[in-house]
Amino acid sequence: MTQKDDIFSDTSARASDFQFDEKVVAVFNDMIGRSVPYYREQQAMIQEMARELYKTGTEVYDLGSSTATTLLNLCPAIEPPAKLIGYDNSLPMLEKGRERIEEHGFGDRIELRQGDFNGDLSKMPLENASLVTMCWTMQFVRPLQRERVVQWIHNGLVEGGALILTEKVLTQDQRMNRFFIDLYYKYKERNGYSQTEILRKREALENVLVPYTLEENMELFRRNGFETVETFFQWYNFVGILCVKGPS
């Protein structure tokens, strides 16, 4: 049973930098369900696109696999013997993800590996892929490393392969950015978070989650070789982007 996310309700504790540790993992599915607008619909859209984009004889990768939700949703959409591989740098996340994979009976099809996107990517094989998903992960990659990560993904995709990315973004207009953030906080309040919890989580994520504008993200993908870069979802400052690799 999923535990309720009340990590930031304790006002006596210091709001340290956000980490994907055991406490976060225990409540993660509740946290993301209450914090990411239309999360279930996004997962359904990714599953639908995966059915169309997957190429027989290739691999599927999920970068920032957390508790394996995206991989578990993709497995029924992609016919065996396709292999699905997830990378995450959090050992507690990997442990929880493996538990859920075994519970769902997909242990023979899904493999989870530890990997740090800010580290040595040569130690993280990504090859012969027709589909790569990256849900709410790029924003946690250090800005100086993002170009390298996108190149690594592009190099690992076959012709016509796709990257499906969901990401939090900024707007070009500071006033509009503030407006969207205020509306997002109202959304979190509707989902049961107190103003104190919202403030403390914002403080914990500062300098840990670093978003780009939508335009900066799309230019990042285009200049690293993706022929098609289009949004497939947007809710205020939350977006989904589909990037497709053209012929070499």
C-alpha positions as CSV (number, residue, x, y, z in Angstrom):
1,M,0.0,0.0,0.0
2,T,1.3,3.4,-0.9
3,Q,2.2,5.6,2.0
4,K,0.9,9.2,2.2
5,D,3.5,11.9,1.5
6,D,3.9,14.0,4.6
7,I,7.7,14.4,4.5
8,F,7.6,18.2,4.7
9,S,4.8,18.5,7.3
10,D,7.2,18.6,10.2
11,T,7.9,22.3,10.8
12,S,10.5,21.6,13.5
13,A,12.8,19.8,11.0
14,R,15.2,21.7,8.8
15,A,14.3,21.5,5.1
16,S,17.5,20.1,3.7
17,D,18.2,19.6,0.0
18,F,15.8,17.1,-1.6
19,Q,17.2,13.6,-2.0
20,F,15.7,10.4,-3.4
21,D,16.4,8.5,-0.1
22,E,14.4,5.9,1.8
23,K,11.9,8.4,3.2
24,V,11.1,9.8,-0.3
25,V,11.0,6.3,-1.9
26,A,8.4,5.1,0.7
27,V,6.0,7.9,-0.3
28,F,7.1,8.5,-3.9
29,N,4.1,7.1,-5.7
30,D,1.8,9.2,-3.6
31,M,4.1,12.2,-4.0
32,I,4.2,12.1,-7.8
33,G,0.5,11.4,-8.1
34,R,-0.4,14.5,-6.1
35,S,2.4,16.7,-7.4
36,V,2.4,16.1,-11.2
37,P,-0.7,17.4,-13.0
38,Y,-2.4,14.7,-15.2
39,Y,0.3,12.2,-14.3
40,R,-1.8,9.2,-15.2
41,E,-2.9,10.7,-18.5
42,Q,0.8,11.4,-19.3
43,Q,1.6,7.8,-18.6
44,A,-1.2,6.6,-20.8
45,M,0.0,8.9,-23.6
46,I,3.5,7.6,-23.3
47,Q,2.2,4.0,-23.5
48,E,0.1,4.9,-26.6
49,M,3.1,6.5,-28.4
50,A,5.4,3.6,-27.4
51,R,3.1,1.1,-29.2
52,E,3.5,3.1,-32.4
53,L,7.2,4.1,-32.1
54,Y,8.8,0.8,-30.9
55,K,10.7,-1.1,-33.6
56,T,11.0,-4.9,-33.4
57,G,14.4,-6.1,-32.4
58,T,15.4,-3.0,-30.5
59,E,15.6,-2.0,-26.8
60,V,13.6,0.4,-24.6
61,Y,15.3,2.6,-21.9
62,D,13.8,4.6,-19.1
63,L,16.2,7.2,-17.7
64,G,15.4,8.0,-14.1
65,S,13.3,4.9,-13.6
66,S,12.4,5.6,-10.0
67,T,10.0,3.0,-8.7
68,A,9.6,1.6,-12.3
69,T,6.1,3.0,-13.0
70,T,6.9,3.9,-16.6
71,L,8.6,0.6,-17.3
72,L,5.7,-1.3,-15.8
73,N,3.2,0.6,-18.0
74,L,5.3,0.1,-21.1
75,C,5.8,-3.6,-20.7
76,P,2.2,-4.6,-21.7
77,A,2.4,-2.2,-24.6
78,I,5.5,-3.7,-26.2
79,E,5.5,-7.3,-27.3
80,P,8.1,-9.8,-25.9
81,P,10.9,-10.5,-26.2
82,A,11.7,-6.8,-26.1
83,K,13.9,-5.9,-23.2
84,L,13.2,-2.8,-21.1
85,I,16.1,-1.2,-19.2
86,G,15.9,1.4,-16.5
87,Y,18.7,3.6,-15.1
88,D,18.5,5.4,-11.7
89,N,21.2,6.7,-9.4
90,S,19.2,6.1,-6.2
91,L,19.8,2.6,-4.6
92,P,16.5,2.9,-2.5
93,M,14.6,3.7,-5.8
94,L,16.2,0.7,-7.5
95,E,15.4,-1.6,-4.7
96,K,11.7,-0.5,-4.6
97,G,11.5,-0.7,-8.4
98,R,12.8,-4.3,-8.4
99,E,10.2,-5.3,-5.8
100,R,7.4,-3.8,-7.9
101,I,8.7,-5.5,-11.1
102,E,8.7,-8.9,-9.4
103,E,5.3,-8.3,-7.9
104,H,3.9,-7.7,-11.5
105,G,5.7,-10.7,-12.9
106,F,8.0,-8.8,-15.3
107,G,11.3,-9.8,-13.9
108,D,12.3,-11.6,-17.1
109,R,11.7,-8.5,-19.2
110,I,12.7,-5.4,-17.2
111,E,16.2,-4.8,-15.9
112,L,17.2,-2.0,-13.6
113,R,20.7,-0.6,-13.4
114,Q,22.4,2.0,-11.3
115,G,23.7,5.0,-13.2
116,D,24.4,8.7,-12.6
117,F,23.6,11.0,-15.5
118,N,26.0,13.5,-14.0
119,G,28.8,10.9,-14.1
120,D,30.6,8.7,-16.6
121,L,28.1,7.8,-19.3
122,S,30.5,5.4,-20.9
123,K,29.8,3.1,-18.0
124,M,26.1,3.2,-18.8
125,P,25.4,1.3,-22.1
126,L,22.5,2.8,-24.1
127,E,22.4,1.2,-27.6
128,N,20.1,-0.2,-30.3
129,A,17.2,1.7,-28.7
130,S,14.0,2.7,-30.6
131,L,12.5,4.3,-27.6
132,V,13.9,6.2,-24.6
133,T,11.7,7.8,-21.9
134,M,12.8,10.4,-19.4
135,C,10.1,11.5,-17.0
136,W,10.8,14.4,-14.7
137,T,14.6,13.6,-14.8
138,M,16.4,16.1,-17.0
139,Q,15.6,18.9,-14.6
140,F,17.7,17.1,-12.0
141,V,20.7,16.8,-14.4
142,R,23.3,19.5,-13.8
143,P,22.9,22.1,-16.6
144,L,26.6,21.7,-17.7
145,Q,26.0,18.0,-18.2
146,R,22.7,18.1,-20.2
147,E,24.3,18.6,-23.6
148,R,26.4,15.5,-23.1
149,V,23.3,13.5,-21.9
150,V,21.3,14.4,-24.9
151,Q,24.1,13.5,-27.3
152,W,24.4,10.1,-25.4
153,I,20.7,9.5,-25.9
154,H,20.8,10.5,-29.6
155,N,23.8,8.3,-30.3
156,G,22.1,5.3,-28.7
157,L,18.9,5.5,-30.8
158,V,18.4,3.8,-34.1
159,E,17.1,5.8,-37.1
160,G,13.6,6.8,-36.4
161,G,14.1,6.2,-32.7
162,A,12.3,8.5,-30.3
163,L,12.9,10.2,-26.9
164,I,9.8,10.9,-24.9
165,L,10.5,13.5,-22.2
166,T,8.3,15.1,-19.5
167,E,9.7,18.1,-17.8
168,K,9.0,21.2,-15.7
169,V,9.8,24.4,-17.6
170,L,10.1,28.1,-17.1
171,T,8.5,30.8,-19.2
172,Q,10.2,33.7,-21.0
173,D,8.1,36.2,-19.0
174,Q,8.9,36.4,-15.3
175,R,5.4,37.6,-14.4
176,M,3.8,34.7,-16.3
177,N,6.3,32.3,-14.7
178,R,5.2,33.5,-11.2
179,F,1.5,33.3,-12.3
180,F,1.9,29.7,-13.4
181,I,3.8,28.7,-10.3
182,D,1.0,30.2,-8.1
183,L,-1.6,28.2,-10.0
184,Y,0.5,25.1,-9.5
185,Y,0.7,25.7,-5.8
186,K,-3.1,26.0,-5.7
187,Y,-3.3,22.7,-7.5
188,K,-1.1,21.1,-4.8
189,E,-3.3,22.6,-2.1
190,R,-6.3,21.0,-3.8
191,N,-4.5,17.7,-3.5
192,G,-4.1,18.0,0.3
193,Y,-0.7,19.7,0.7
194,S,-0.5,22.6,3.2
195,Q,1.1,25.9,2.4
196,T,3.9,25.0,4.9
197,E,4.6,21.7,3.0
198,I,4.6,23.5,-0.3
199,L,7.1,26.1,0.9
200,R,9.4,23.6,2.5
201,K,9.6,21.4,-0.5
202,R,10.3,24.4,-2.7
203,E,13.2,25.3,-0.4
204,A,14.5,21.8,-0.5
205,L,14.4,21.7,-4.3
206,E,16.1,25.0,-4.9
207,N,19.4,24.5,-6.7
208,V,18.5,20.7,-7.0
209,L,15.8,21.0,-9.6
210,V,16.9,23.5,-12.3
211,P,14.4,23.9,-15.1
212,Y,15.0,25.4,-18.5
213,T,12.5,27.3,-20.6
214,L,10.5,25.3,-23.2
215,E,12.5,27.0,-26.0
216,E,15.8,26.2,-24.4
217,N,14.9,22.5,-24.1
218,M,13.7,22.3,-27.6
219,E,16.8,23.9,-29.0
220,L,18.9,21.6,-26.9
221,F,17.4,18.6,-28.7
222,R,17.4,20.1,-32.1
223,R,21.1,21.1,-32.1
224,N,22.0,17.6,-30.9
225,G,20.5,15.9,-34.0
226,F,16.8,15.3,-33.3
227,E,14.9,16.0,-36.6
228,T,11.5,16.3,-35.0
229,V,10.9,18.1,-31.7
230,E,7.3,18.7,-30.7
231,T,5.3,19.1,-27.6
232,F,2.6,16.5,-27.0
233,F,1.4,17.8,-23.6
234,Q,1.3,21.1,-21.6
235,W,-0.3,22.2,-18.4
236,Y,1.0,25.6,-17.3
237,N,4.7,25.0,-16.7
238,F,4.7,21.2,-17.1
239,V,5.3,19.8,-20.6
240,G,5.8,16.6,-22.6
241,I,8.2,16.7,-25.6
242,L,8.6,14.1,-28.3
243,C,11.9,14.0,-30.1
244,V,12.5,11.8,-33.1
245,K,15.9,10.9,-34.7
246,G,16.1,11.2,-38.4
247,P,18.3,9.2,-40.8
248,S,22.0,9.5,-40.5
